[in-house]
Amino acid sequence: MRQLTNQLNVSTRGKGFYEFTRSLEEWVRDSGMETGLLTVFIRHTSASLTIQENADPDVVRDMNAFLERIAPEDSSLYVHTVEGPDDMPAHIRSALTATQLSIPLVNGRLALGTWQGVYVIEHRRAPHQRKVVLHLLGE
């Protein structure tokens, strides 16, 4: 069994879904491993990760709209407002989504479905450099 780690920086331009599947696939391919498990972890409390459809952009548009409804930017709803009106909703959205994903590696490839992509979900309005840690265990 071998283990590898890496960190990717994913640039965001504000709220939204940012696909980085190709970067994961390239790193896994370069590892030379054939079978294993990739753990993807985001090192932030106001951004998160998801595996979602990457064929129809309406899917991520609808996902964004849903997250806006479930945790709106309304300072009257929150006590924690010192970091701006988008910060506490970002924490809630991050808590309701995922900060870690596990993806099997089969025959040297991520075992994603045909229309699945891996995304950073940026929950803040401002651009950020999000740090995503990768851990691959396999052979």
LUMKE-13567 format. One record per atom (N, C-alpha, C, O): residue number from 0; atom name; y, z, x. Coordinates in Angstrom, 3 decimals, padded with zeros to 6 digits, m for minus. Atoms other than C-alpha are relative to their C-alpha. Example, Ala and Ser with C-alpha at 12.3 -4.5 7.8 and 13.67 -1.06 7.14 Angstrom:
! residues 2
0  N  m001.190  000.000  000.890
0  CA  m004.500  007.800  012.300
0  C  001.200  000.000  000.900
0  O  001.181  000.665  001.936
1  N  m001.190  m000.060  m000.820
1  CA  m001.060  007.140  013.670
1  C  001.090  000.730  m000.770
1  O  002.198  000.899  m000.261
END
This chain:
! residues 139
0  N  m001.182  000.000  000.839
0  CA  000.000  000.000  000.000
0  C  001.247  000.000  000.885
0  O  001.327  000.742  001.864
1  N  m001.279  000.059  m000.705
1  CA  003.487  m000.894  001.234
1  C  001.124  000.403  m000.952
1  O  000.990  000.319  m002.173
2  N  m001.193  m000.323  000.772
2  CA  006.908  000.271  000.098
2  C  001.208  m000.638  000.660
2  O  001.329  m000.641  001.885
3  N  m001.255  000.556  m000.488
3  CA  010.254  m001.455  000.438
3  C  001.123  000.472  m000.903
3  O  000.931  000.671  m002.103
4  N  m001.183  m000.327  000.796
4  CA  013.734  m000.481  m000.672
4  C  001.141  m000.921  000.395
4  O  001.166  m001.489  001.487
5  N  m001.173  000.817  m000.237
5  CA  016.984  m002.350  m000.958
5  C  001.073  000.441  m000.985
5  O  000.781  001.096  m001.986
6  N  m001.081  m000.233  000.947
6  CA  020.376  m002.038  m002.598
6  C  000.741  m001.311  m000.233
6  O  001.136  m001.993  000.712
7  N  m000.792  001.168  000.382
7  CA  022.088  m004.853  m004.469
7  C  001.342  000.476  m000.540
7  O  001.422  001.528  m001.174
8  N  m001.291  m000.244  000.612
8  CA  025.758  m004.896  m005.374
8  C  000.213  m001.067  m001.057
8  O  000.161  m002.262  m000.769
9  N  m000.235  000.922  001.103
9  CA  026.444  m006.446  m008.750
9  C  001.476  000.122  m000.394
9  O  001.930  001.187  m000.812
10  N  m001.419  000.028  000.356
10  CA  030.068  m007.441  m009.364
10  C  000.148  m000.211  m001.497
10  O  m000.490  m001.088  m002.080
11  N  m000.289  000.176  001.418
11  CA  031.354  m007.012  m012.895
11  C  001.486  m000.323  m000.164
11  O  002.296  m000.051  000.723
12  N  m001.389  000.361  000.300
12  CA  034.563  m008.268  m014.486
12  C  000.498  000.776  m001.219
12  O  001.436  000.348  m001.892
13  N  m000.316  m000.785  001.184
13  CA  034.754  m005.576  m017.165
13  C  m001.205  000.015  m000.918
13  O  m002.280  m000.468  m000.559
14  N  001.114  m000.174  000.938
14  CA  032.619  m004.836  m020.198
14  C  m000.801  m001.277  m000.173
14  O  m000.256  m002.376  m000.278
15  N  000.855  001.148  000.239
15  CA  029.642  m007.077  m020.638
15  C  m001.337  000.122  000.696
15  O  m001.633  001.120  001.353
16  N  001.340  000.093  m000.569
16  CA  026.169  m008.085  m019.533
16  C  000.053  m000.953  001.185
16  O  000.589  m002.057  001.080
17  N  m000.029  000.789  m001.234
17  CA  025.690  m009.396  m015.981
17  C  m001.432  m000.169  000.498
17  O  m002.045  000.770  001.005
18  N  001.391  000.260  m000.395
18  CA  022.355  m011.028  m015.243
18  C  m000.114  m000.109  001.515
18  O  000.704  m000.760  002.164
19  N  000.256  000.091  m001.435
19  CA  020.954  m010.577  m011.733
19  C  m001.483  m000.205  000.294
19  O  m001.985  000.210  001.338
20  N  001.439  000.259  m000.137
20  CA  017.346  m011.684  m012.233
20  C  m000.320  m000.783  001.270
20  O  m001.265  m000.444  001.982
21  N  000.279  000.842  m001.182
21  CA  017.514  m014.341  m009.493
21  C  000.055  000.805  001.297
21  O  m000.757  000.592  002.198
22  N  m000.083  m000.838  m001.204
22  CA  018.594  m011.789  m006.898
22  C  m001.253  000.850  000.152
22  O  m001.755  001.023  001.263
23  N  001.243  m000.784  m000.037
23  CA  015.592  m009.626  m007.807
23  C  m001.173  m000.886  000.412
23  O  m001.979  m000.511  001.264
24  N  001.106  000.914  m000.299
24  CA  013.227  m012.604  m007.708
24  C  000.004  m000.414  001.468
24  O  m001.052  m000.480  002.098
25  N  m000.094  000.393  m001.412
25  CA  014.497  m013.688  m004.287
25  C  m000.457  001.134  000.918
25  O  m001.204  000.905  001.870
26  N  000.368  m001.138  m000.841
26  CA  014.119  m010.205  m002.815
26  C  m001.504  000.258  m000.072
26  O  m002.138  000.516  000.951
27  N  001.439  m000.199  000.168
27  CA  010.604  m009.817  m004.256
27  C  m000.766  m001.097  000.728
27  O  m001.749  m000.811  001.411
28  N  000.661  001.112  m000.692
28  CA  009.605  m013.266  m002.969
28  C  000.024  000.219  001.512
28  O  m000.993  000.038  002.182
29  N  m000.133  m000.229  m001.438
29  CA  010.916  m012.430  000.517
29  C  m000.836  001.179  000.496
29  O  m001.125  001.275  001.689
30  N  000.811  m001.159  m000.394
30  CA  008.877  m009.194  000.498
30  C  m001.407  m000.403  000.417
30  O  m002.048  000.284  001.213
31  N  001.352  000.447  m000.286
31  CA  005.636  m011.167  000.657
31  C  m001.071  000.744  m000.778
31  O  m002.258  000.471  m000.598
32  N  000.991  m000.747  000.788
32  CA  003.958  m008.752  m001.760
32  C  m000.487  m000.853  m001.165
32  O  000.252  m001.675  m001.706
33  N  000.622  000.746  001.090
33  CA  001.605  m010.141  m004.384
33  C  m000.184  000.828  m001.263
33  O  m000.085  000.304  m002.372
34  N  000.287  m000.883  001.130
34  CA  000.866  m007.141  m006.612
34  C  000.744  001.305  000.215
34  O  000.783  001.833  001.326
35  N  m000.690  m001.272  m000.157
35  CA  002.890  m004.046  m007.311
35  C  000.882  000.312  m001.188
35  O  000.704  m000.209  m002.289
36  N  m000.929  m000.442  001.030
36  CA  005.663  m002.418  m009.263
36  C  001.388  000.113  000.604
36  O  001.584  000.774  001.624
37  N  m001.388  m000.065  m000.422
37  CA  009.400  m002.893  m008.876
37  C  000.741  000.978  m000.910
37  O  000.741  000.838  m002.133
38  N  m000.887  m000.904  000.721
38  CA  011.651  m000.029  m009.887
38  C  001.427  m000.420  000.317
38  O  001.782  m000.629  001.477
39  N  m001.407  000.381  m000.119
39  CA  015.296  m000.951  m010.489
39  C  000.802  001.169  m000.567
39  O  000.586  001.576  m001.708
40  N  m000.759  m001.188  000.389
40  CA  017.784  001.947  m010.648
40  C  001.484  m000.223  000.256
40  O  001.862  m000.669  001.340
41  N  m001.447  000.149  m000.179
41  CA  021.555  001.875  m011.185
41  C  000.612  001.365  000.294
41  O  000.302  002.354  m000.370
42  N  m000.553  m001.257  m000.495
42  CA  023.591  004.536  m009.395
42  C  001.350  000.331  m000.644
42  O  002.309  000.669  000.051
43  N  m001.268  m000.237  000.692
43  CA  026.276  005.006  m012.052
43  C  m000.254  000.644  m001.352
43  O  m001.342  000.525  m001.915
44  N  000.115  m000.632  001.316
44  CA  026.932  006.974  m015.243
44  C  000.801  m000.736  m001.072
44  O  000.823  m000.313  m002.228
45  N  m000.755  000.770  000.997
45  CA  029.135  004.386  m016.941
45  C  m000.406  m001.477  000.003
45  O  000.347  m002.344  m000.440
46  N  000.617  001.329  000.047
46  CA  026.918  001.320  m016.482
46  C  m001.497  000.236  m000.149
46  O  m001.990  001.328  000.134
47  N  001.438  m000.171  000.206
47  CA  023.266  000.710  m017.277
47  C  m000.729  m001.313  000.227
47  O  m000.130  m002.313  000.622
48  N  000.875  001.147  m000.221
48  CA  020.366  m001.731  m017.083
48  C  m000.738  m000.344  m001.280
48  O  m000.968  000.514  m002.133
49  N  000.857  000.408  001.107
49  CA  018.409  m003.738  m019.591
49  C  m000.751  m001.268  000.377
49  O  m000.321  m002.036  001.238
50  N  000.708  001.277  m000.016
50  CA  015.828  m006.480  m019.857
50  C  000.238  m000.588  m001.386
50  O  m000.099  000.025  m002.400
51  N  m000.385  000.587  001.276
51  CA  017.031  m008.840  m022.549
51  C  m000.117  m001.518  000.065
51  O  m000.256  m002.100  001.141
52  N  000.076  001.460  000.063
52  CA  016.896  m012.439  m023.704
52  C  001.138  m000.625  000.804
52  O  002.287  m000.189  000.731
53  N  m001.018  000.682  m000.807
53  CA  018.699  m014.786  m021.316
53  C  000.153  m001.476  m000.381
53  O  000.748  m002.251  000.367
54  N  m000.086  001.408  000.411
54  CA  018.410  m018.053  m023.255
54  C  001.189  m000.257  m000.920
54  O  001.882  m001.263  m000.767
55  N  m001.072  000.190  000.975
55  CA  020.911  m017.617  m026.090
55  C  001.094  001.036  000.252
55  O  000.850  002.229  000.070
56  N  m001.081  m000.949  m000.296
56  CA  024.278  m016.048  m025.130
56  C  000.440  000.822  m001.213
56  O  001.099  001.849  m001.050
57  N  m000.338  m000.782  001.184
57  CA  024.709  m014.873  m028.725
57  C  m000.699  001.357  m000.005
57  O  m000.197  002.314  m000.593
58  N  000.725  m001.272  m000.049
58  CA  022.129  m012.162  m028.027
58  C  000.842  001.060  000.700
58  O  001.034  002.150  000.159
59  N  m000.789  m001.010  m000.711
59  CA  024.266  m010.395  m025.420
59  C  001.352  000.219  m000.692
59  O  001.900  001.319  m000.627
60  N  m001.233  m000.190  000.788
60  CA  027.385  m011.000  m027.550
60  C  m000.244  001.013  m001.118
60  O  000.563  001.918  m001.333
61  N  000.342  m000.940  001.077
61  CA  025.684  m009.206  m030.453
61  C  m000.302  001.390  000.547
61  O  000.049  002.393  m000.074
62  N  000.275  m001.301  m000.623
62  CA  024.458  m006.452  m028.123
62  C  001.312  000.708  000.346
62  O  001.456  001.904  000.090
63  N  m001.316  m000.572  m000.312
63  CA  028.037  m005.899  m026.888
63  C  000.673  000.529  m001.264
63  O  001.203  001.641  m001.271
64  N  m000.632  m000.407  001.254
64  CA  029.320  m005.749  m030.461
64  C  m000.647  001.264  m000.559
64  O  000.043  002.147  m001.067
65  N  000.709  m001.191  000.485
65  CA  026.645  m003.210  m031.410
65  C  000.406  001.231  000.808
65  O  000.677  002.287  000.236
66  N  m000.387  m001.137  m000.834
66  CA  027.482  m000.974  m028.426
66  C  001.433  000.442  m000.310
66  O  001.732  001.635  m000.272
67  N  m001.374  m000.350  000.390
67  CA  031.171  m001.129  m029.432
67  C  000.015  000.821  m001.295
67  O  000.808  001.752  m001.433
68  N  000.050  m000.731  001.269
68  CA  030.256  000.074  m032.943
68  C  m000.606  001.387  000.166
68  O  m000.149  002.347  m000.454
69  N  000.715  m001.279  m000.122
69  CA  027.912  002.845  m031.824
69  C  000.777  001.031  000.817
69  O  000.623  002.233  000.598
70  N  m000.811  m000.908  m000.819
70  CA  030.337  004.327  m029.243
70  C  001.386  m000.629  000.171
70  O  001.693  m001.198  001.219
71  N  m001.307  000.666  m000.042
71  CA  033.855  003.141  m030.060
71  C  000.976  000.685  000.952
71  O  000.832  001.865  001.273
72  N  m001.094  m000.545  m000.798
72  CA  036.909  003.614  m027.873
72  C  001.013  000.608  m000.960
72  O  001.906  m000.077  m001.459
73  N  m000.894  m000.726  000.896
73  CA  038.666  006.227  m029.973
73  C  000.155  001.400  000.565
73  O  m000.713  002.253  000.380
74  N  m000.216  m001.283  m000.686
74  CA  040.144  009.145  m028.032
74  C  m000.063  001.204  m000.935
74  O  m000.316  002.321  m000.483
75  N  000.065  m001.127  000.940
75  CA  040.239  011.267  m031.192
75  C  m001.432  000.504  m000.197
75  O  m001.638  001.590  m000.739
76  N  001.409  m000.389  000.167
76  CA  036.410  011.375  m031.117
76  C  m000.543  000.836  001.158
76  O  m001.600  001.453  001.024
77  N  000.559  m000.568  m001.216
77  CA  036.017  012.810  m027.600
77  C  000.903  001.060  000.626
77  O  002.125  001.019  000.480
78  N  m000.723  m001.011  m000.773
78  CA  037.028  015.819  m025.512
78  C  000.304  m000.543  001.389
78  O  001.404  m000.345  001.904
79  N  m000.155  000.551  m001.356
79  CA  036.518  014.040  m022.154
79  C  000.800  m001.304  m000.092
79  O  000.245  m002.361  m000.390
80  N  m000.866  001.180  000.090
80  CA  039.488  011.643  m022.079
80  C  000.828  m000.205  001.262
80  O  001.615  m001.150  001.334
81  N  m000.853  000.025  m001.194
81  CA  041.007  012.281  m018.627
81  C  m000.133  m001.305  000.792
81  O  000.812  m001.693  001.480
82  N  000.219  001.232  m000.770
82  CA  039.517  009.064  m017.142
82  C  000.275  m001.264  m000.810
82  O  m000.088  m002.362  m000.387
83  N  m000.357  001.157  000.804
83  CA  040.775  006.789  m019.898
83  C  m000.828  m000.113  m001.261
83  O  m001.884  000.511  m001.371
84  N  000.666  000.096  001.299
84  CA  039.750  005.785  m023.415
84  C  m001.353  m000.705  000.036
84  O  m002.125  m000.605  m000.918
85  N  001.297  000.692  m000.068
85  CA  036.807  003.681  m022.228
85  C  m001.066  000.804  000.736
85  O  m002.227  000.393  000.765
86  N  000.950  m000.726  m000.842
86  CA  035.159  006.361  m020.045
86  C  m001.075  000.732  m000.797
86  O  m002.263  000.540  m000.535
87  N  001.014  m000.745  000.756
87  CA  033.451  008.667  m022.558
87  C  m000.906  m000.934  m000.794
87  O  m002.119  m000.723  m000.804
88  N  000.915  000.949  000.648
88  CA  032.164  005.761  m024.667
88  C  m000.966  m000.646  001.002
88  O  m002.118  m000.923  000.667
89  N  000.875  000.574  m001.029
89  CA  030.797  004.303  m021.407
89  C  m001.149  000.945  000.325
89  O  m002.288  000.507  000.486
90  N  001.063  m000.979  m000.263
90  CA  028.877  007.519  m020.722
90  C  m001.018  000.033  m001.138
90  O  m002.223  000.114  m000.896
91  N  000.913  m000.016  001.154
91  CA  027.425  007.505  m024.239
91  C  m000.875  m001.244  000.008
91  O  m002.087  m001.152  m000.188
92  N  000.773  001.247  m000.024
92  CA  026.381  003.851  m023.981
92  C  m001.038  000.011  001.108
92  O  m002.157  m000.469  000.928
93  N  000.941  m000.095  m001.121
93  CA  024.778  004.507  m020.608
93  C  m001.166  000.921  m000.351
93  O  m002.315  000.625  m000.024
94  N  001.063  m000.943  000.396
94  CA  022.846  007.485  m022.021
94  C  m000.946  m000.609  m001.028
94  O  m002.126  m000.259  m001.063
95  N  000.815  000.612  001.051
95  CA  021.580  005.366  m024.928
95  C  m000.786  m001.222  000.468
95  O  m001.699  m001.679  m000.220
96  N  000.715  001.156  m000.540
96  CA  020.430  002.470  m022.769
96  C  m000.870  000.501  001.156
96  O  m001.456  001.577  001.033
97  N  000.898  m000.409  m001.086
97  CA  018.552  002.664  m019.426
97  C  000.731  m000.013  001.333
97  O  001.587  m000.862  001.581
98  N  m000.506  000.018  m001.370
98  CA  019.441  003.579  m015.877
98  C  m001.095  m000.400  000.973
98  O  m000.842  m000.564  002.167
99  N  001.130  000.378  m000.847
99  CA  015.997  002.645  m014.565
99  C  m000.944  m000.905  m000.772
99  O  m001.205  m000.686  m001.955
100  N  000.982  000.910  000.577
100  CA  013.560  m000.197  m015.227
100  C  m001.200  m000.093  000.932
100  O  m001.058  000.050  002.146
101  N  001.211  000.270  m000.780
101  CA  009.981  m000.797  m014.071
101  C  m000.519  m001.372  m000.394
101  O  m000.716  m001.656  m001.576
102  N  000.467  001.362  000.261
102  CA  008.774  m004.385  m013.723
102  C  m001.228  m000.266  000.867
102  O  m001.143  m000.177  002.092
103  N  001.197  000.307  m000.789
103  CA  005.206  m005.284  m012.679
103  C  000.186  m001.268  000.835
103  O  000.902  m002.192  000.447
104  N  000.051  001.160  m000.874
104  CA  004.686  m007.726  m009.831
104  C  m001.427  m000.545  m000.057
104  O  m002.379  000.150  000.297
105  N  001.316  000.636  000.168
105  CA  001.807  m010.145  m010.499
105  C  000.035  m001.352  000.702
105  O  000.913  m002.175  000.440
106  N  000.073  001.259  m000.748
106  CA  000.815  m012.978  m008.161
106  C  001.319  m000.337  000.698
106  O  001.734  m001.496  000.736
107  N  m001.229  000.202  m000.761
107  CA  004.007  m012.500  m006.157
107  C  001.250  m000.215  m000.819
107  O  002.309  m000.516  m000.268
108  N  m001.159  000.245  000.876
108  CA  006.307  m012.807  m009.185
108  C  000.193  001.159  m000.960
108  O  m000.757  001.846  m001.334
109  N  m000.278  m000.994  001.026
109  CA  008.032  m010.451  m011.561
109  C  m000.649  m000.451  m001.307
109  O  m000.554  m001.619  m001.685
110  N  000.723  000.330  001.228
110  CA  006.008  m010.310  m014.773
110  C  000.932  000.046  m001.210
110  O  000.648  000.719  m002.201
111  N  m000.941  000.093  001.118
111  CA  008.988  m011.075  m017.005
111  C  m000.454  m001.099  m000.949
111  O  m001.099  m002.064  m000.538
112  N  000.311  001.022  000.987
112  CA  008.564  m013.040  m020.203
112  C  000.900  m001.211  000.173
112  O  001.876  m001.175  000.922
113  N  m000.696  001.281  m000.129
113  CA  009.823  m016.595  m020.598
113  C  001.505  000.120  m000.166
113  O  002.252  m000.502  000.590
114  N  m001.437  m000.078  000.295
114  CA  013.228  m015.625  m022.015
114  C  000.612  001.316  000.453
114  O  001.716  001.653  000.027
115  N  m000.523  m001.296  m000.426
115  CA  013.676  m012.261  m020.284
115  C  000.800  m000.099  001.289
115  O  000.400  m000.776  002.236
116  N  m000.819  m000.133  m001.189
116  CA  016.425  m011.547  m017.786
116  C  000.356  001.460  000.200
116  O  000.325  002.247  m000.746
117  N  m000.382  m001.372  m000.332
117  CA  017.502  m008.352  m016.027
117  C  001.519  000.032  000.148
117  O  002.107  m000.788  000.853
118  N  m001.451  m000.080  000.068
118  CA  021.085  m007.289  m016.617
118  C  000.526  001.377  000.398
118  O  m000.110  002.399  000.136
119  N  m000.840  m001.189  m000.044
119  CA  023.616  m004.713  m015.542
119  C  000.879  m000.090  m001.233
119  O  001.449  m001.141  m001.527
120  N  m000.941  m000.062  001.114
120  CA  025.542  m003.632  m018.609
120  C  001.194  000.823  000.486
120  O  001.075  002.017  000.759
121  N  m001.233  m000.687  m000.379
121  CA  029.095  m002.772  m017.645
121  C  000.637  000.560  m001.260
121  O  000.914  m000.175  m002.207
122  N  m000.562  m000.651  001.175
122  CA  030.527  m000.235  m020.084
122  C  001.491  000.316  000.145
122  O  002.114  000.804  m000.798
123  N  m001.430  m000.257  m000.216
123  CA  034.021  000.064  m018.552
123  C  000.767  m001.316  m000.062
123  O  000.193  m002.384  000.146
124  N  m000.840  001.195  000.108
124  CA  036.919  m002.369  m019.006
124  C  000.339  m000.624  001.346
124  O  000.471  m001.843  001.448
125  N  m000.427  000.494  m001.313
125  CA  037.826  m002.667  m015.321
125  C  m001.176  m000.612  000.763
125  O  m002.327  m000.248  000.521
126  N  001.056  000.530  m000.881
126  CA  035.872  m004.720  m012.771
126  C  m000.542  001.114  000.914
126  O  000.188  002.022  001.309
127  N  000.646  m000.968  m000.891
127  CA  033.414  m002.731  m010.652
127  C  m001.000  m000.707  000.904
127  O  m001.436  m001.824  000.626
128  N  001.135  000.375  m000.837
128  CA  030.931  m003.143  m007.833
128  C  m001.094  001.011  m000.319
128  O  m001.017  002.161  000.113
129  N  001.073  m000.915  000.403
129  CA  027.766  m001.622  m009.291
129  C  m001.133  m000.074  001.002
129  O  m001.570  m001.157  001.389
130  N  001.075  m000.106  m000.979
130  CA  025.085  m000.421  m006.895
130  C  m001.333  000.171  m000.728
130  O  m001.517  001.084  m001.534
131  N  001.327  m000.016  000.614
131  CA  021.503  m001.146  m007.923
131  C  m001.024  000.169  001.121
131  O  m001.101  m000.655  002.032
132  N  001.012  m000.291  m001.009
132  CA  018.687  000.384  m005.867
132  C  m001.343  m000.566  m000.461
132  O  m001.738  m000.407  m001.616
133  N  001.316  000.590  000.267
133  CA  015.345  m001.429  m005.675
133  C  m001.054  000.738  000.807
133  O  m000.827  001.077  001.969
134  N  001.142  m000.591  m000.692
134  CA  012.010  000.148  m004.781
134  C  m001.238  m000.786  m000.418
134  O  m001.593  m000.814  m001.596
135  N  001.188  000.796  000.273
135  CA  008.937  m002.064  m004.514
135  C  m001.198  000.663  000.660
135  O  m001.216  000.892  001.869
136  N  001.251  m000.601  m000.477
136  CA  005.501  m000.500  m004.185
136  C  m001.102  m000.990  m000.301
136  O  m001.285  m001.392  m001.451
137  N  001.047  000.979  000.249
137  CA  002.615  m002.866  m003.710
137  C  m000.701  m000.451  001.248
137  O  m000.673  000.210  002.286
138  N  000.713  000.594  m001.145
138  CA  000.561  m005.074  m001.449
138  C  m000.032  m001.505  m000.126
138  O  m000.586  m002.185  000.737
END
